[in-house]
Amino acid sequence: MNTNTFTLLDYDIIKERVSQFALSKAGKKKLLGMVPSENLKQIKSWLDETEEAVKILEKSASIPVHGLEGIESVLNNFNKGIALRPEQLMKLYDFLDCCRKIRRFMKDKEVLAPRVASYVQSIEELPSLAEEIIRCIRNGKVDDYASKDLLKVRKQISLQEERLKEKLQQLIKSSKYKNYLQEMVISQRSGRYVIPVKKEYKNKIKGSVLDTSASGSTYFIEPEEIAASQEQLNWLIAEEEAEVQQVLLFLTGLVEANEKEIKVAVETMIHYDVLFAKAKYARSTEAQKPVLNESHHIKLICAKHPLLESDAVPLTLELGSNGQHALVITGPNTGGKTVTIKTVGLLTLMAQSGMLLPVQKGSSIAIFQQILLDIGDGQSIEHNLSTFSSRIKNIIEILQETNDRTLVLLDELGSGTDPAEGMGLATAILEQMYKKGPTIMATTHYSEIKGFAEDHEGFLNGAMEFDLDTLKPTYKLIIGKGGESQAFAIALKLGMHPKIIERAHQITYKEERTYLPYSNEHKLKIELEKQIIVNRHIKRSKGEKKLDQAIQVLKQGDNVLVSPQNEIGIIQKGPDARGNFSVQIKGEKVIINHKRLKLYISADELYPEDYDFDIIFETKENRKKSKLLNRKHVEGLFIENEEQN
């Protein structure tokens, strides 16, 4: 498996969607980093537990795995010689409380989901640790009753603050200070008590200036009468901080003593988060568990591409039974051929990642070591490769890497070049690739490949259904039938005269076929006849024929390309007065006008100067007769020339 496969099959998008169901960052990260497995036992285990998780969700939609938020930052501060902060300890307490709830939640799920329920056995509740944390930490800070010494010092601080405030109240109300103050209030600056003094009287009051107002009109002074009491209060506050630190270090020690149990519990809860995210996604797509195999057998019943949602047309196919391991889907473009092979590839990746599939029960999926594909043009601007060159390079790599544990997906094989050569290349690639043992799904618009698939063992034809009533594709796959171009049927449906369609069929397939009009209404018949009525008295100026100038020079033995079929033929003789040549195509001699011929390979490049072309154009029997007549006259012996069409 490689990143190109994941990208082209939209596997990364599926992982993103599944991760949205996870409740924790760790769970989301694990899902986004998920990769398919090749181990049958592991995949089966994943699918079994996902199926069990779905059953649990059907019974109870709320799963207590929310306590993971922020727990990683707590784990990262273990064994660093520093105390955990109160908020970190409270996160740990919330996690331990969540562990307690999940254990209780899974207790009655042992029959419904024995595998998933058994995972809670690895989670230790650690009740003594949880009790100690909640005893010492309240409202985000260390509680007064966390230790006797802390309670004592905090009481002393409270008494000292009361004395200070009482003394300051006496000072601001006294006649000594009353007229010097900006207002009759007590405030604090840097943890020390001060009074607001007018700027002009700042030297009237002995003490320390700790601050000034923004306008500079007020000075905040600590009177010298309370300096000693303030120092005593500061000492008590420092003593409190030391005692708080002692409590936090004590709690940190308890936590670190249970580090192993906590980390195992975190890993288990993350696994639960990942597992139930898969299960929630499976329920959203109405997914089922497929049957797994390593025998290259794919059987999908009403499968849907998970990203198409309600717009997806159910796909039903079977590949790998009866020795047929290659499916060739032919037919016109925009019929859903590409979506079909991408659906099979994506569902394979999902199954090998432990995800249930949007299929009906009874579906089976094969486990592959790798999925190799050629979808899209893959054009590389950087290396200035053409679309065709880039795709051929990709197919060469597939041929090099493929084996009997590979799923190969090829889209529009042989496209992007001359149709005749592209068809031949596509056929040869399929033939050679099949010998290497992979399971193959290929799409092509070359109708000639239908015949190849029918004649070769192991290949199966498929076609995308087309609705002639609506003139639109239905996107349904029909197995066992090659796709056909619907050009003639569409033209007939739209009202073209059957005789024109019959002539087109004869030109294309070199066979006669009768086409009937879609309607026998009198008005429509009149309209049809207008298409083929010819004006016998048409006036059209005829220019002089200049055959000698127009006819290209072709000689016996030249290989030519015959249009419109793009077939290869060999010139036997010609031209005649009308510019017609006798051309041998697939052993038959046909009269073809020079306008339909194009030099492909000159005879000079193919044959020596004295080459006997009778070897090509005459039968073996005629050649024997010719040699005999050249030596002597034989009564009654004559050579019959083949009648040319």
Secondary structure in CASP SS format (residue, H / E / C, confidence):
PFRMAT SS
TARGET T0000
AUTHOR 0000-0000-0000
METHOD secondary structure of the structure
MODEL  1
M C 1.00
N C 1.00
T H 1.00
N H 1.00
T H 1.00
F H 1.00
T H 1.00
L H 1.00
L C 1.00
D C 1.00
Y H 1.00
D H 1.00
I H 1.00
I H 1.00
K H 1.00
E H 1.00
R H 1.00
V H 1.00
S H 1.00
Q C 1.00
F C 1.00
A C 1.00
L C 1.00
S C 1.00
K H 1.00
A H 1.00
G H 1.00
K H 1.00
K H 1.00
K H 1.00
L H 1.00
L H 1.00
G C 1.00
M C 1.00
V C 1.00
P C 1.00
S C 1.00
E C 1.00
N C 1.00
L H 1.00
K H 1.00
Q H 1.00
I H 1.00
K H 1.00
S H 1.00
W H 1.00
L H 1.00
D H 1.00
E H 1.00
T H 1.00
E H 1.00
E H 1.00
A H 1.00
V H 1.00
K H 1.00
I H 1.00
L H 1.00
E H 1.00
K H 1.00
S C 1.00
A C 1.00
S C 1.00
I C 1.00
P C 1.00
V C 1.00
H H 1.00
G H 1.00
L H 1.00
E C 1.00
G C 1.00
I H 1.00
E H 1.00
S H 1.00
V H 1.00
L H 1.00
N H 1.00
N C 1.00
F C 1.00
N C 1.00
K C 1.00
G C 1.00
I C 1.00
A C 1.00
L C 1.00
R C 1.00
P H 1.00
E H 1.00
Q H 1.00
L H 1.00
M H 1.00
K H 1.00
L H 1.00
Y H 1.00
D H 1.00
F H 1.00
L H 1.00
D H 1.00
C H 1.00
C H 1.00
R H 1.00
K H 1.00
I H 1.00
R H 1.00
R H 1.00
F H 1.00
M H 1.00
K H 1.00
D H 1.00
K H 1.00
E C 1.00
V C 1.00
L C 1.00
A C 1.00
P H 1.00
R H 1.00
V H 1.00
A H 1.00
S H 1.00
Y H 1.00
V H 1.00
Q H 1.00
S H 1.00
I C 1.00
E C 1.00
E C 1.00
L C 1.00
P H 1.00
S H 1.00
L H 1.00
A H 1.00
E H 1.00
E H 1.00
I H 1.00
I H 1.00
R H 1.00
C H 1.00
I E 1.00
R E 1.00
N C 1.00
G C 1.00
K E 1.00
V E 1.00
D C 1.00
D H 1.00
Y H 1.00
A H 1.00
S C 1.00
K H 1.00
D H 1.00
L H 1.00
L H 1.00
K H 1.00
V H 1.00
R H 1.00
K H 1.00
Q H 1.00
I H 1.00
S H 1.00
L H 1.00
Q H 1.00
E H 1.00
E H 1.00
R H 1.00
L H 1.00
K H 1.00
E H 1.00
K H 1.00
L H 1.00
Q H 1.00
Q H 1.00
L H 1.00
I H 1.00
K H 1.00
S C 1.00
S C 1.00
K C 1.00
Y C 1.00
K H 1.00
N H 1.00
Y H 1.00
L E 1.00
Q C 1.00
E C 1.00
M C 1.00
V C 1.00
I C 1.00
S E 1.00
Q E 1.00
R E 1.00
S C 1.00
G C 1.00
R E 1.00
Y E 1.00
V E 1.00
I E 1.00
P E 1.00
V E 1.00
K E 1.00
K H 1.00
E H 1.00
Y H 1.00
K C 1.00
N C 1.00
K C 1.00
I C 1.00
K C 1.00
G E 1.00
S E 1.00
V E 1.00
L E 1.00
D E 1.00
T E 1.00
S C 1.00
A C 1.00
S C 1.00
G C 1.00
S C 1.00
T E 1.00
Y E 1.00
F E 1.00
I E 1.00
E E 1.00
P E 1.00
E H 1.00
E H 1.00
I H 1.00
A H 1.00
A H 1.00
S H 1.00
Q H 1.00
E H 1.00
Q H 1.00
L H 1.00
N H 1.00
W H 1.00
L H 1.00
I H 1.00
A H 1.00
E H 1.00
E H 1.00
E H 1.00
A H 1.00
E H 1.00
V H 1.00
Q H 1.00
Q H 1.00
V H 1.00
L H 1.00
L H 1.00
F H 1.00
L H 1.00
T H 1.00
G H 1.00
L H 1.00
V H 1.00
E H 1.00
A H 1.00
N C 1.00
E H 1.00
K H 1.00
E H 1.00
I H 1.00
K H 1.00
V H 1.00
A H 1.00
V H 1.00
E H 1.00
T H 1.00
M H 1.00
I H 1.00
H H 1.00
Y H 1.00
D H 1.00
V H 1.00
L H 1.00
F H 1.00
A H 1.00
K H 1.00
A H 1.00
K H 1.00
Y H 1.00
A H 1.00
R H 1.00
S H 1.00
T C 1.00
E C 1.00
A C 1.00
Q E 1.00
K C 1.00
P C 1.00
V E 1.00
L E 1.00
N E 1.00
E C 1.00
S C 1.00
H C 1.00
H C 1.00
I E 1.00
K E 1.00
L E 1.00
I E 1.00
C E 1.00
A E 1.00
K C 1.00
H C 1.00
P C 1.00
L C 1.00
L C 1.00
E H 1.00
S H 1.00
D H 1.00
A C 1.00
V C 1.00
P C 1.00
L E 1.00
T E 1.00
L E 1.00
E E 1.00
L E 1.00
G C 1.00
S H 1.00
N H 1.00
G H 1.00
Q C 1.00
H C 1.00
A E 1.00
L E 1.00
V E 1.00
I E 1.00
T E 1.00
G C 1.00
P C 1.00
N C 1.00
T C 1.00
G C 1.00
G C 1.00
K H 1.00
T H 1.00
V H 1.00
T H 1.00
I H 1.00
K H 1.00
T H 1.00
V H 1.00
G H 1.00
L H 1.00
L H 1.00
T H 1.00
L H 1.00
M H 1.00
A H 1.00
Q C 1.00
S C 1.00
G C 1.00
M C 1.00
L C 1.00
L E 1.00
P C 1.00
V C 1.00
Q C 1.00
K C 1.00
G C 1.00
S C 1.00
S E 1.00
I E 1.00
A E 1.00
I C 1.00
F C 1.00
Q C 1.00
Q E 1.00
I E 1.00
L E 1.00
L E 1.00
D E 1.00
I C 1.00
G C 1.00
D C 1.00
G C 1.00
Q C 1.00
S C 1.00
I C 1.00
E C 1.00
H C 1.00
N C 1.00
L C 1.00
S C 1.00
T H 1.00
F H 1.00
S H 1.00
S H 1.00
R H 1.00
I H 1.00
K H 1.00
N H 1.00
I H 1.00
I H 1.00
E H 1.00
I H 1.00
L H 1.00
Q H 1.00
E H 1.00
T C 1.00
N C 1.00
D C 1.00
R C 1.00
T E 1.00
L E 1.00
V E 1.00
L E 1.00
L E 1.00
D C 1.00
E C 1.00
L C 1.00
G C 1.00
S C 1.00
G C 1.00
T C 1.00
D C 1.00
P H 1.00
A H 1.00
E H 1.00
G H 1.00
M H 1.00
G H 1.00
L H 1.00
A H 1.00
T H 1.00
A H 1.00
I H 1.00
L H 1.00
E H 1.00
Q H 1.00
M H 1.00
Y H 1.00
K H 1.00
K C 1.00
G C 1.00
P C 1.00
T E 1.00
I E 1.00
M E 1.00
A E 1.00
T E 1.00
T E 1.00
H C 1.00
Y C 1.00
S C 1.00
E H 1.00
I H 1.00
K H 1.00
G H 1.00
F H 1.00
A H 1.00
E H 1.00
D H 1.00
H C 1.00
E C 1.00
G C 1.00
F E 1.00
L E 1.00
N E 1.00
G E 1.00
A E 1.00
M E 1.00
E E 1.00
F E 1.00
D E 1.00
L C 1.00
D C 1.00
T C 1.00
L C 1.00
K E 1.00
P E 1.00
T E 1.00
Y E 1.00
K E 1.00
L E 1.00
I E 1.00
I E 1.00
G C 1.00
K C 1.00
G C 1.00
G C 1.00
E C 1.00
S C 1.00
Q C 1.00
A H 1.00
F H 1.00
A H 1.00
I H 1.00
A H 1.00
L H 1.00
K H 1.00
L C 1.00
G C 1.00
M C 1.00
H C 1.00
P H 1.00
K H 1.00
I H 1.00
I H 1.00
E H 1.00
R H 1.00
A H 1.00
H H 1.00
Q H 1.00
I H 1.00
T H 1.00
Y H 1.00
K C 1.00
E C 1.00
E C 1.00
R C 1.00
T C 1.00
Y C 1.00
L C 1.00
P C 1.00
Y C 1.00
S C 1.00
N C 1.00
E C 1.00
H H 1.00
K H 1.00
L H 1.00
K H 1.00
I H 1.00
E H 1.00
L H 1.00
E H 1.00
K H 1.00
Q H 1.00
I H 1.00
I C 1.00
V C 1.00
N C 1.00
R C 1.00
H C 1.00
I C 1.00
K C 1.00
R C 1.00
S C 1.00
K C 1.00
G C 1.00
E C 1.00
K C 1.00
K C 1.00
L H 1.00
D H 1.00
Q H 1.00
A H 1.00
I C 1.00
Q C 1.00
V C 1.00
L C 1.00
K C 1.00
Q C 1.00
G C 1.00
D C 1.00
N E 1.00
V E 1.00
L E 1.00
V E 1.00
S C 1.00
P C 1.00
Q C 1.00
N C 1.00
E E 1.00
I E 1.00
G E 1.00
I E 1.00
I E 1.00
Q E 1.00
K E 1.00
G C 1.00
P C 1.00
D C 1.00
A C 1.00
R C 1.00
G C 1.00
N E 1.00
F E 1.00
S E 1.00
V E 1.00
Q E 1.00
I E 1.00
K C 1.00
G C 1.00
E E 1.00
K E 1.00
V E 1.00
I E 1.00
I E 1.00
N E 1.00
H H 1.00
K H 1.00
R H 1.00
L E 1.00
K E 1.00
L E 1.00
Y E 1.00
I E 1.00
S C 1.00
A H 1.00
D H 1.00
E H 1.00
L H 1.00
Y C 1.00
P C 1.00
E C 1.00
D C 1.00
Y C 1.00
D C 1.00
F C 1.00
D H 1.00
I H 1.00
I H 1.00
F H 1.00
E C 1.00
T C 1.00
K H 1.00
E H 1.00
N H 1.00
R H 1.00
K H 1.00
K H 1.00
S H 1.00
K H 1.00
L H 1.00
L H 1.00
N H 1.00
R H 1.00
K C 1.00
H C 1.00
V C 1.00
E C 1.00
G C 1.00
L C 1.00
F C 1.00
I C 1.00
E C 1.00
N C 1.00
E C 1.00
E C 1.00
Q C 1.00
N C 1.00
END
